[in-house]
Amino acid sequence: MKAAELITISRGRLAAAYFGFASAIGQVLLIREMLAVFRGNEFIIGMIFAGWFFGVFLGARFSPMRQEEAGLKSLTRCAILFPLILLGAVYLSHALPVLFPRTAGGYYDLTTEFLLALLLTAPASFCVGFFFPIAVALSDAGDSRAGGVIYLWESLGSFAGGVLFSFVLVLFFNPLGITLMLLALALLLRAAVLIPSKRTACLPPLAILCLIPFSNTAEQALFETLWARSRTGILTEYQRTRHQMIQVEKTGDQINFYGDGMHISSLPDNYETRGLFHLIQALKPPQHPRILLIGGGPGSLAGNLLAAGADSVSCCETDPDLLRLISSFAEKLYGRGRGVGGCRMISEDPRHFLRENRERFDLILCASPLPENALTNRSFTVEFFRLCLNNLAPDGIFLLGTRGFETAMGSLDREYRASVYRSFRSLFPSPLFTTGDPMYLAGKADGSPFPAPAEIIRKYRQNLPSQRTGLMSPEVSEGFRAEELLSFFEPSRLDYFKNTIEPLSEQVPVNRDDRPNAFWKSLLLSALQEGSLLYEIFRKPLYPLIGLSLVSLLLVLYLHRRYGPMEAQSGIVIACIGFTGISLVLILMTLYQNYQGMIYSRISLISALFMLGLAAGSGLALRGFFSSVFRALLLLLCSLGAILIYMEGRWEWLFWMILVVVSFQCGAVFTSLYAGTVRDDPHTTASNLDAMDFYGSLAGSAGTALLLIPAFGIRVALGVNALVLGIALLAVLYSRFRIPGRNSSINL
Amino acid sequence: MKGNRLSRRDLLYKGGCALGSLLAGNLLLDSCKDGSLFSLSGDSAFVKPARHWRSAGDGKVQCLLCPNRCLLNRGEKGACRDRQNRDGRLYTLVYSRIAALQIDPVEKKPFFHFLPGSSALSAGVAGCNFYCKFCQNWQLSQFSPEDLDAEAVSPSDLASRAVKRGTPIVAFTYNEPTVQFEYVVDAAAKARARGLKSVIISNGYISAKPGREFARALDGIKIDLKAFRQKFYSDICGGSLKEVMRNLELVRGSGRWLEIVVLIIPGLNDSPSEIREMTRWVAGTLSPDVPMHFTRFHSTYLMRNLPPTPVSTLERCREIARSQGVRYAYVGNVPGHRWENTYCHSCGRVIIKRGGFYSVQNLLRKGRCPYCRTVIPGVWV
């Protein structure tokens, strides 16, 4: 091989590494930033993934054939454009509420969010898809390995990007700084490798790097302006933590806390506390209870409970930065003397804490956000209720706050409540429910029933004088009469709940971690509220699945007609692998979140490990190991079984193992398929395979996050994956027997 | 034999047709199951000839009940979803079609000067002539009647139920009562005949003529004045401020008891200048005796991501109202707040103590302040 050819090949590889590196960072960056603008949930992550994969699919599909020099120029342009587009997408997403105004306090409807996610992510990811066939064509040395090699280099770059982002970039730089770095890197790559030029060409990247120190100031000014124009208060502070973006807003003398743009709590909250405080006092078992508060952070309630004689009050919140921030404001407002400073702060995922904790509480109050996503649904499942029950003292009480119901409920609202109610009642057989907003479900650890509301109020009236201590907030204690508790027990509303929800709860499924029925109903309710088109689609979840199957069939037929049976067979297999790869990752992430705790801080690590698996798989397949596609598919099927085992055992090591095994097989399959398919046109084969791979990923991410998990649950999602792998296996078997002239060096 | 074999094109075409037919058939069956395709719009038991409309030729009718003045072709429903053109005549679809029926304290409506401490049998139906993005009862107001479970409660039955349950008031609430105009007028007459009082909780968006009929039939009217800017009405509610102001004047002029509620939403209708203009108009044009409630917003429906209104903002609104001459200005949805109490406008002492909706201590004596004997405006017996 000539020296010039070798140089061209190494250029293609370096470009692949850069694109892998930049796309891994870009993808996580976009997810994190867009979550802060759209409602931050897995549903939206699914949409963002889908938009991203759609862009890659288009890029790979429409990447034009280029000669060597033109190819290098295209790669260079693409490399420089990527960070610029990324930069635009990140800050455009923040500017959306100004560019496309929405009602203050409202969200875009789900359909609009889906389209916006597509618009913002697809241009950047288009570059990622666009480069691949060109880089393969540049690296082709006529030995059918080029596709695998580029895939390997891209995966290695992604791994490096994921690790760097997780452990360095996210801690020290904002998106502006990170994209400037990527831009500088792209310019350096151009000057030093892709189109070598004079040394002075290194000056622009250096100049760009000099701008990074100013990125924080620039971003802050931008965010303050955008917030002022799209919200009702003034942004006083924001920070990106490992879990979310926290924003602090001031309206009048009220401080509002937001996580990823969603309102979490406000201070002062004395008046909100008044009713709940007295309800707890009326229900609490012993004189000096140990109390655990989950969700919302420490506010007036915690301080007043301590002031009223609670032995201890612990506040559990996952994000330590959020907890610290709310605590500092609460202490300023209520002072340490009133007791907020006396609270025990637990910065831990509540479910993780409940699983590991050995202390028993007399009262656990959970005031988590509504189950509008899989994450918040974790606080409304039977598994969570069991954890709470296990952490209660023998005569302890569990109090669950949820959205209050009004005078009439539609069928979705009824079903969502009935599902939660059924789950609750399965562990607390004689629950007490209240009226008002929020409403509460209360259960005793010993399963005994509560007295009738009138009796609760009568007893509390007798005990009331002893509750009043000088340390309590006047807004909570002054002028309180036991009759106020009637707002929790409005007779005609209690009857309404009893007559509608109790009978229905016998018919609806229990809300479980792996079958989030309440989340699904809540999601549909949101779509209905917003008049979203997606409501009509999701109401009958089988239709979109059928539609997806039809589109897939048409794509395969197109490949078959245009490029022949071999490309079509490979297209089927790689699309199935793309589907299963991302689908299993999403399933694993959901399970990890359920069993091990919040996933957000681990996303980039998971992404990096997945990329490492891909790199290892493709690297070994290039050397002839693990190159059997048939065996890889069987191993992926076995991974489904391993996931079922993980669902039973919940061992964290198994999660990481399955993740690496799945990604390893996916990496190996791509390399083997490319080698088995390519003949004399590496560009076309790379384009087809990459496009079908990302089409599969698009279908897998959208189908799994938007439909399979919420509507049917984890087990059905695994079943669908088994079916998809079965189709891939059939395609492999068919190609073994039917397609003549297949490259014999690859063992299909 | 070759001639009998299906070509690939034929296979695709026929396969596609078969699949399409299957899907279409399935969709059709689903539609039938939903009742959206062949069923009549609304159960005939609840369908009655409507009032306040005119024929607009060609089988069209124009509803004149509210300022929306919907022009409806045959089969079409109005913006409220409750009135339909059937064969060139307008019908109401919600006569006695009660979707929500509960007993609430009258303070919850809120009426603070209308039999304080009493309870009201409260009824609502589906539909509304507004589409407020902050509607608490959106599952009623933004649905069609046939979407919701309902029970038939005739006007006399409603009055009987109120008597049986010992509630001195019948309230038409939860959704906009205007959309069930015919029922409200009939039910209020039956209630009056049984010695009960009738009130509505309304957005005040009704045409003049039916508005006057409402005022004659009812004893108390609470109107939500959503804001004092037309932009708010257009963008957030879909109505006209001018019409609501006209109707407020009409109700006040009719001599029926009137209270006004303003839901204060942070950043949208809480500017001091807007509140000043509003309260000046209320005190000047209506009366200083019309109670005004500045209530706290909590996120709901399409405005689920707003913080609650700061209590200090509500206190400021109340201060402004007082400074503009409104004698009875309240802070609402803040249980335990001192300005939920009623203070005598003359001596300034507490005459009705409130703690939420259920703890009401009425110190009035025959509608007068127990301390200075000043007559307090309201309906007390």
Interface residues (C-beta under 8 A of the other chain):
Chain A: R39 T103 A104 G105 G106 Y107 R231 T232 G233 E249 T251 G252 D253 Q254 N256 G261 M262 H263 S266 P268 Y271 E272 R274 G275 E406 T407 A408 M409 G410 D413 D437 E475 V476 E478 G479 F480 R481 E483 E484 L485 L486 S487 E490 P491 S492 R493 Y496 Q529 E530 K540 Y543 I546 L550 L557
Chain B: L12 L19 L23 D30 A99 A100 L101 Q102 I103 D104 S122 G124 K133 Q136 N137 W138 Q139 L140 F143 D147 L148 D149 Y174 D235 I236 I265 P266 G267 L268 H298 S299 Y301 L302 M303 R304 N305 L306 P307 P308 P310 V311 S312 T313 V334 P335 G336 H337 R338 K353 G355 G356 F357 Y358 S359
